Amino acid sequence: MKTAWILATLLLLSGCTPTLLKPVPDPSTPVSTSSVPEEPEAPDSSSDASGAPEEQPEEPSSLPDAQPPASAGSSVKGEPAVELPVPDGMPPAASDALKLPAQYVWSEAGYGLELLTPVQYEPGHWDPDSRGGPRGFWTGDFFLLQQGGKSAVANANGALLTGFDLDYNDPRWLSKDGMAEIFRNGKAGIIDVRDGSMVIPCAYQAVRPRGHGLFEATVDPDLTLLLDREGNTVFEMERSDSCYLIPGDNILALQQEGMLRLYRMDDYTPVNNCSCEKLTLLRESREGERALLGIYTTGAWGICDSEGNEIVEPLYDDIGYFQGDYADFTLNGKMGVIRYDGEVVVKPEWEDLIVYEDCASVCKQGRWGMITDLDNSELGIELAYDFVGAYGKGDYAVFERNNKFGLLDRAGNEIIPPHYDNMIYQSDRLATGYYLVQGNRPFSYGIVHDGKVVLTDNHDLVLSPLNGAAAEEEPYLLVCNPREQWGYLDKTGKFVIDTRFDRADEFIAGRDVAFVSLDGEICLIDRDGHLVLETVFTDLICYHPETMVGMFAYPNPADPEEQKVCLARVIFPE
């Protein structure tokens, strides 16, 4: 139960198959598209025209439909196609390449889709149900194309960087600083996905980019090498060794042979050595303050900074990761709080304790309260609850009493009595005064305001913004109704785009468009819910949000269970 509480608290703080409309051109010849779709029928809405009731709200009936804006052109599906040029360097079509309809997209206001490859590659082991919604459509800065049991790498612009001579691998792996692991003949190496250059030759069991020009290469289970960009061995590490890069301090921390060895990252000159049997990073460096390291020696944990200066001598059974200026510690089975400068601000007298940036939940004899001023060890919330969580947006903390949940202010006043069967809390995704109520499934929530139900707790919500958007900047929340249809809410829980999509993604930062799946086809919508681009593609495997190149899937008309993929670029209005 406590684990679930901790995870929840940390979360607070932080259709139809395409129809072949015309004879199909050869994929190696120019492809074509038309400009604007016909107005589709308004979605079937079961909403109450009078508005949502308090106990069981539904989507309102007066929501934007899929019709184009009045400024859109007048062409419709079936009109003569507009030819698109074949991109330079398009790979030749294989004998088993799928042929698209001559008219494979319908768009308005200048949106389009430029094919970069024929539809001839294998999609890999992607699960369609794992994309869209809470996980989003996968994004990355390169693509892994598979053909005939081998793979090739394409960059974010869709250009092939390698031949099809790479071993098959899971396409969900990511790059770091433009570096990605590849496999040839069963051996791993590193490729620069920006220009295709080979950085680390394929000679290892595995290679992991660590950032800052360093790579961790596994020779065998007992030996790992730390390599630079030229492939030179910087350090050798055994199975039990630990290594941390601290770029803010220009320090590499290496624990091996019972010692903590600190080096400068630019030239690997030694900085300091000290006794250390185990090593952990307790806090990254920040402006004006060095990183903090947990060092274990003589049977106890202490703290030093990234130059090896001792902050806390090894005294404690355990030390947790710092939340801001504070971390929990354990001594003789009791828990307390220590500050970054080594001062104990909360004595180790608590049976259980969870530290946050400026407060800590504490427990004795099964009763929980809150220390609201860590520097003064002030117990601001008495030990009167089954649990008390962290203060979130609006300075309110969730509490539990008799299996019911409510909210407390910093003075300990119950601003929302414990009426709810599941946890209630605030989120940066909601306006002040609107609260989330945890549902009975992962990702499921409701929304309440002023004691009234705005959204029932059987809806799935995406609370962590995707595509790099900040919570406070992205105005829409992605929501799924109990019928597994996706749409969008504003910060007050009001539907701004009704739930009519099979799958959906959050709006792309800086683009004001979002990928959705409607009637089994991948589309783009604007913030009014209008379809601005419809395609015949049935899946979006992954895409790059800056170049807007994506890997799209299309079913084999002879065998709908078989899909092939291609790379294509979304064209935006000028």
URHU-V852870 format. One record per pair of residues at least 24 apart in sequence whose C-alpha atoms are under 8 Angstrom apart, sorted by the first residue. I is the first residue (numbers start at 1). J is the second residue. D is the distance in Angstrom with one decimal. If there is no record, write none. Layout:
BEGIN
<<I | J | D> <I | J | D>>
END
This chain:
BEGIN
<<5 | 389 | 7.6> <6 | 354 | 8.0> <9 | 389 | 6.4> <9 | 390 | 6.3> <12 | 392 | 6.4> <12 | 425 | 7.8> <12 | 426 | 7.3> <12 | 427 | 6.0> <12 | 428 | 8.0> <13 | 392 | 6.4> <15 | 518 | 6.7> <15 | 519 | 3.1> <15 | 520 | 3.8> <15 | 521 | 7.0> <16 | 519 | 5.7> <16 | 520 | 5.9> <16 | 521 | 7.8> <17 | 520 | 7.1> <18 | 521 | 8.0> <18 | 536 | 5.5> <18 | 537 | 8.0> <19 | 101 | 7.9> <20 | 100 | 7.8> <20 | 101 | 5.2> <21 | 78 | 7.4> <21 | 101 | 6.2> <21 | 102 | 7.3> <21 | 103 | 7.0> <22 | 101 | 6.2> <22 | 102 | 5.9> <22 | 103 | 7.4> <23 | 101 | 7.0> <23 | 102 | 6.8> <24 | 99 | 6.1> <24 | 100 | 6.1> <24 | 101 | 5.1> <24 | 102 | 5.4> <25 | 99 | 6.9> <25 | 100 | 7.5> <25 | 101 | 7.5> <25 | 102 | 6.3> <26 | 99 | 6.6> <27 | 93 | 6.2> <27 | 97 | 7.6> <27 | 98 | 7.8> <27 | 99 | 6.2> <27 | 100 | 7.7> <27 | 118 | 5.6> <27 | 119 | 7.7> <28 | 92 | 6.4> <28 | 93 | 5.9> <28 | 118 | 7.2> <29 | 86 | 7.1> <30 | 83 | 6.9> <30 | 84 | 6.3> <30 | 85 | 5.7> <30 | 86 | 5.2> <31 | 83 | 6.1> <31 | 84 | 5.8> <31 | 85 | 7.2> <31 | 86 | 7.1> <31 | 102 | 6.5> <31 | 115 | 7.8> <32 | 81 | 5.6> <32 | 82 | 5.3> <32 | 83 | 4.2> <32 | 84 | 5.3> <32 | 102 | 5.7> <32 | 103 | 5.9> <32 | 104 | 7.4> <33 | 81 | 4.7> <33 | 82 | 5.1> <33 | 83 | 6.4> <33 | 84 | 7.3> <33 | 102 | 6.8> <33 | 103 | 4.6> <33 | 104 | 6.0> <33 | 105 | 5.6> <33 | 106 | 6.8> <33 | 112 | 8.0> <34 | 75 | 7.8> <34 | 76 | 7.9> <34 | 77 | 7.2> <34 | 79 | 6.8> <34 | 80 | 6.6> <34 | 81 | 4.4> <34 | 82 | 5.3> <34 | 103 | 6.4> <34 | 105 | 6.7> <34 | 106 | 5.6> <34 | 107 | 7.0> <35 | 73 | 7.9> <35 | 75 | 6.4> <35 | 76 | 7.5> <35 | 81 | 7.8> <35 | 82 | 7.5> <35 | 105 | 8.0> <35 | 106 | 5.5> <35 | 107 | 4.8> <35 | 108 | 5.6> <35 | 109 | 8.0> <35 | 110 | 7.5> <35 | 111 | 8.0> <35 | 112 | 7.9> <36 | 72 | 7.6> <36 | 73 | 6.4> <36 | 74 | 6.8> <36 | 75 | 5.2> <36 | 76 | 5.3> <36 | 77 | 7.0> <36 | 106 | 5.3> <36 | 107 | 4.4> <36 | 108 | 4.5> <36 | 109 | 7.8> <37 | 75 | 6.8> <37 | 76 | 4.5> <37 | 77 | 5.2> <37 | 106 | 5.3> <37 | 107 | 6.1> <37 | 108 | 7.1> <37 | 534 | 7.9> <38 | 75 | 7.3> <38 | 76 | 4.5> <38 | 77 | 5.9> <39 | 66 | 7.5> <39 | 67 | 5.2> <39 | 68 | 6.7> <40 | 66 | 6.5> <40 | 67 | 6.2> <41 | 66 | 7.7> <41 | 67 | 7.9> <42 | 66 | 6.6> <42 | 67 | 7.6> <43 | 500 | 7.0> <52 | 454 | 7.9> <54 | 452 | 5.9> <54 | 453 | 5.0> <54 | 454 | 6.6> <55 | 452 | 7.9> <55 | 453 | 5.9> <55 | 456 | 7.3> <56 | 453 | 7.6> <56 | 455 | 7.4> <56 | 456 | 6.0> <57 | 453 | 7.4> <57 | 454 | 6.5> <57 | 455 | 5.7> <57 | 456 | 6.4> <58 | 455 | 7.6> <59 | 495 | 6.4> <59 | 498 | 6.6> <59 | 499 | 7.6> <60 | 495 | 7.3> <60 | 498 | 8.0> <63 | 495 | 7.6> <63 | 496 | 6.8> <63 | 497 | 6.4> <63 | 498 | 6.0> <64 | 496 | 7.5> <64 | 497 | 6.1> <64 | 498 | 7.1> <64 | 528 | 6.5> <64 | 529 | 6.0> <64 | 530 | 7.4> <65 | 498 | 7.9> <65 | 529 | 6.6> <65 | 530 | 6.7> <66 | 529 | 6.4> <66 | 530 | 4.7> <66 | 531 | 5.6> <67 | 530 | 5.9> <67 | 531 | 7.1> <68 | 108 | 7.7> <68 | 530 | 5.8> <68 | 531 | 6.7> <68 | 532 | 7.4> <69 | 530 | 7.5> <72 | 108 | 6.1> <72 | 109 | 6.0> <73 | 108 | 6.7> <73 | 109 | 7.2> <76 | 106 | 8.0> <77 | 106 | 6.7> <78 | 103 | 8.0> <84 | 114 | 7.3> <86 | 115 | 7.5> <86 | 116 | 7.7> <87 | 114 | 7.9> <87 | 115 | 7.3> <87 | 116 | 6.0> <89 | 159 | 7.9> <90 | 116 | 6.0> <90 | 117 | 5.5> <90 | 118 | 7.7> <91 | 117 | 6.0> <91 | 118 | 7.2> <92 | 118 | 7.5> <93 | 118 | 5.7> <93 | 120 | 7.3> <94 | 120 | 6.6> <96 | 120 | 6.6> <97 | 121 | 7.9> <97 | 564 | 7.8> <98 | 556 | 6.6> <98 | 564 | 7.2> <104 | 535 | 5.8> <104 | 536 | 5.4> <105 | 533 | 7.0> <105 | 534 | 5.5> <105 | 535 | 4.3> <105 | 536 | 6.4> <106 | 533 | 5.9> <106 | 534 | 5.1> <106 | 535 | 6.5> <107 | 531 | 8.0> <107 | 532 | 5.6> <107 | 533 | 4.4> <107 | 534 | 6.2> <108 | 532 | 5.5> <108 | 533 | 6.8> <109 | 532 | 7.4> <109 | 573 | 6.4> <110 | 571 | 7.6> <110 | 572 | 6.3> <110 | 573 | 4.4> <110 | 574 | 7.3> <111 | 532 | 6.7> <111 | 533 | 6.3> <111 | 570 | 7.3> <111 | 571 | 5.4> <111 | 572 | 4.9> <111 | 573 | 5.6> <112 | 533 | 6.8> <112 | 570 | 5.8> <112 | 571 | 4.7> <112 | 572 | 6.8> <113 | 568 | 6.4> <113 | 569 | 5.5> <113 | 570 | 4.6> <113 | 571 | 5.6> <114 | 568 | 5.4> <114 | 569 | 5.0> <114 | 570 | 6.4> <114 | 571 | 6.9> <115 | 566 | 7.6> <115 | 567 | 6.3> <115 | 568 | 4.3> <115 | 569 | 6.5> <116 | 158 | 6.5> <116 | 566 | 7.4> <116 | 567 | 5.3> <116 | 568 | 5.0> <116 | 569 | 7.1> <117 | 566 | 5.5> <117 | 567 | 5.5> <117 | 568 | 7.1> <118 | 566 | 5.9> <118 | 567 | 7.8> <119 | 553 | 7.9> <119 | 554 | 7.5> <119 | 564 | 5.8> <119 | 565 | 5.2> <119 | 566 | 4.5> <119 | 567 | 7.9> <120 | 147 | 7.7> <120 | 564 | 5.4> <120 | 565 | 6.0> <120 | 566 | 6.5> <121 | 145 | 6.2> <121 | 146 | 5.5> <121 | 147 | 5.4> <121 | 564 | 5.3> <121 | 565 | 5.0> <121 | 566 | 6.3> <122 | 146 | 5.1> <122 | 147 | 5.8> <122 | 563 | 7.2> <122 | 564 | 5.3> <122 | 565 | 6.0> <123 | 541 | 7.5> <123 | 553 | 7.3> <123 | 563 | 7.0> <123 | 564 | 6.2> <123 | 565 | 5.9> <124 | 170 | 7.5> <124 | 171 | 7.3> <125 | 170 | 7.6> <126 | 541 | 7.5> <128 | 539 | 7.4> <131 | 503 | 7.7> <131 | 541 | 7.9> <132 | 503 | 5.2> <132 | 504 | 4.9> <132 | 505 | 5.1> <132 | 516 | 7.7> <133 | 462 | 7.0> <133 | 478 | 7.1> <133 | 479 | 7.8> <133 | 480 | 7.7> <133 | 486 | 7.7> <133 | 503 | 6.4> <133 | 504 | 5.7> <133 | 505 | 5.8> <133 | 506 | 8.0> <134 | 443 | 7.4> <134 | 461 | 7.3> <134 | 462 | 5.3> <136 | 466 | 7.0> <136 | 504 | 7.5> <136 | 505 | 5.2> <136 | 506 | 7.1> <137 | 505 | 6.4> <137 | 540 | 7.1> <137 | 541 | 7.0> <137 | 542 | 5.9> <137 | 543 | 7.5> <138 | 172 | 7.8> <138 | 541 | 6.9> <138 | 542 | 4.7> <138 | 543 | 6.6> <139 | 467 | 7.8> <139 | 542 | 5.4> <139 | 543 | 5.0> <139 | 544 | 5.4> <139 | 545 | 7.0> <140 | 174 | 6.5> <140 | 175 | 7.6> <140 | 542 | 7.4> <140 | 543 | 6.6> <140 | 544 | 5.6> <141 | 174 | 7.9> <141 | 175 | 7.2> <141 | 178 | 7.4> <141 | 193 | 7.6> <141 | 544 | 6.0> <142 | 175 | 8.0> <142 | 193 | 6.4> <142 | 544 | 7.7> <143 | 171 | 7.4> <143 | 542 | 8.0> <143 | 551 | 7.7> <144 | 171 | 5.6> <153 | 193 | 7.7> <154 | 193 | 7.6> <155 | 193 | 5.7> <155 | 194 | 6.2> <155 | 195 | 7.8> <156 | 194 | 7.8> <156 | 544 | 6.2> <156 | 547 | 6.6> <156 | 549 | 6.6> <157 | 547 | 6.3> <157 | 549 | 6.2> <158 | 549 | 6.6> <158 | 567 | 6.4> <158 | 568 | 7.6> <161 | 193 | 7.5> <161 | 195 | 7.0> <161 | 196 | 4.7> <162 | 196 | 6.8> <175 | 209 | 7.6> <176 | 209 | 6.1> <176 | 210 | 7.5> <176 | 211 | 6.4> <177 | 211 | 6.3> <177 | 212 | 7.9> <179 | 209 | 6.5> <180 | 208 | 8.0> <180 | 209 | 7.1> <181 | 206 | 7.8> <181 | 207 | 6.2> <181 | 208 | 6.8> <181 | 209 | 7.8> <199 | 229 | 6.1> <199 | 230 | 7.0> <199 | 231 | 7.4> <200 | 229 | 7.1> <200 | 230 | 7.4> <200 | 231 | 5.7> <201 | 231 | 7.9> <210 | 245 | 7.9> <212 | 247 | 7.7> <242 | 278 | 7.8> <242 | 279 | 6.6> <244 | 281 | 7.3> <246 | 284 | 7.1> <246 | 285 | 7.3> <246 | 291 | 7.3> <246 | 306 | 7.9> <248 | 284 | 7.8> <248 | 285 | 5.7> <248 | 286 | 7.2> <248 | 290 | 8.0> <249 | 285 | 6.6> <249 | 290 | 6.5> <249 | 291 | 7.3> <249 | 306 | 7.2> <251 | 306 | 6.7> <251 | 307 | 7.9> <253 | 306 | 7.6> <255 | 279 | 6.3> <262 | 306 | 7.5> <262 | 307 | 6.8> <262 | 308 | 7.3> <271 | 307 | 6.5> <272 | 307 | 6.5> <272 | 308 | 5.9> <273 | 308 | 7.1> <274 | 308 | 7.1> <281 | 321 | 7.6> <282 | 320 | 7.0> <282 | 321 | 4.6> <282 | 322 | 5.8> <283 | 321 | 6.5> <283 | 322 | 5.7> <294 | 319 | 7.4> <303 | 342 | 8.0> <311 | 341 | 6.5> <311 | 342 | 5.7> <312 | 342 | 5.5> <323 | 355 | 7.0> <323 | 356 | 5.6> <323 | 357 | 4.9> <324 | 356 | 7.7> <324 | 357 | 5.0> <324 | 358 | 7.8> <325 | 357 | 6.8> <326 | 355 | 7.2> <326 | 356 | 7.6> <326 | 357 | 6.7> <326 | 358 | 7.8> <327 | 355 | 6.4> <328 | 353 | 7.4> <328 | 354 | 7.2> <328 | 355 | 6.1> <337 | 374 | 7.9> <345 | 374 | 6.3> <345 | 375 | 5.4> <345 | 376 | 7.0> <345 | 377 | 6.3> <346 | 374 | 6.8> <346 | 375 | 7.7> <346 | 377 | 5.4> <356 | 390 | 6.6> <359 | 390 | 7.5> <360 | 390 | 7.4> <361 | 388 | 6.2> <361 | 389 | 6.4> <361 | 390 | 7.2> <372 | 410 | 7.2> <380 | 410 | 7.1> <380 | 411 | 6.6> <380 | 412 | 6.9> <381 | 410 | 7.7> <381 | 411 | 7.2> <381 | 412 | 5.3> <382 | 412 | 7.9> <392 | 425 | 7.5> <392 | 426 | 6.1> <392 | 427 | 7.1> <393 | 426 | 5.8> <393 | 427 | 6.2> <393 | 428 | 6.5> <393 | 432 | 7.8> <394 | 426 | 7.6> <394 | 432 | 6.9> <396 | 425 | 7.7> <396 | 426 | 7.6> <397 | 425 | 7.1> <398 | 423 | 7.1> <398 | 424 | 6.2> <398 | 425 | 5.8> <427 | 463 | 7.9> <428 | 471 | 5.9> <428 | 472 | 6.0> <429 | 463 | 6.5> <429 | 471 | 5.6> <429 | 472 | 6.3> <429 | 474 | 8.0> <429 | 475 | 7.8> <429 | 477 | 7.2> <429 | 491 | 6.1> <430 | 490 | 7.9> <430 | 491 | 4.3> <430 | 492 | 6.1> <430 | 493 | 7.6> <431 | 491 | 5.2> <431 | 492 | 5.8> <434 | 492 | 6.5> <447 | 493 | 6.6> <454 | 493 | 6.4> <454 | 494 | 7.8> <455 | 493 | 6.7> <458 | 482 | 6.2> <465 | 506 | 7.3> <466 | 506 | 6.3> <466 | 508 | 7.9> <467 | 506 | 7.6> <467 | 507 | 7.9> <467 | 508 | 5.9> <467 | 509 | 6.3> <467 | 545 | 7.2> <468 | 509 | 6.6> <469 | 508 | 7.8> <469 | 509 | 5.6> <474 | 509 | 8.0> <476 | 506 | 7.9> <476 | 507 | 8.0> <477 | 506 | 7.6> <478 | 504 | 7.7> <478 | 505 | 7.3> <478 | 506 | 6.2> <496 | 528 | 7.5> <497 | 527 | 7.9> <497 | 528 | 6.9> <497 | 529 | 5.5> <508 | 545 | 6.8>>
END
